[in-house]
Amino acid sequence: MGERAVIEVADTGMGMSAPEQERLFERFYRTESSSTQATPGTGLGLWITKTIVEAHGGGIRVDSATGQGTTFRIELPLAKAPAVPGLAA
């Protein structure tokens, strides 16, 4: 079992419904609330984030409930430092 770095970002904002969460990492997807409130954006940020995280062998997930905020969790594998000749491990 390898070690992993974990990054969590949470807010206490408006949250998202389960159907919104299912599509959240799709390219160009924007939640209904962000569209109706004229929040700027292209819907690419989370898709790009997921692509980069997965390219490094990690994963990203979201936990949210309408009216209760949202938490994003990113997990990335830690690389072992290369051995340096002459240094004890």
NORKA-V858375 format. One record per backbone hydrogen bond with DSSP energy under -0.5 kcal/mol. CO is the residue of the C=O (numbers start at 1). NH is the residue of the N-H. Records with the same first field share a line. If there is no record, write none. Layout:
BEGIN
CO->NH / NH
END
This chain:
BEGIN
3->78
5->76
7->74
9->72
11->70
13->69
14->67
17->21
18->22
19->23
20->23 / 24
21->24
23->26
26->29
31->35
32->36
33->37
34->39
35->38
43->28 / 29
44->48
45->49
46->50
47->51
48->52
49->53
50->54
51->55
52->56
53->56 / 58
54->57
59->75
61->73
63->71
65->68 / 69
69->65
70->11
71->63
72->9
73->61
74->7
75->59
76->5
83->85
84->87
END
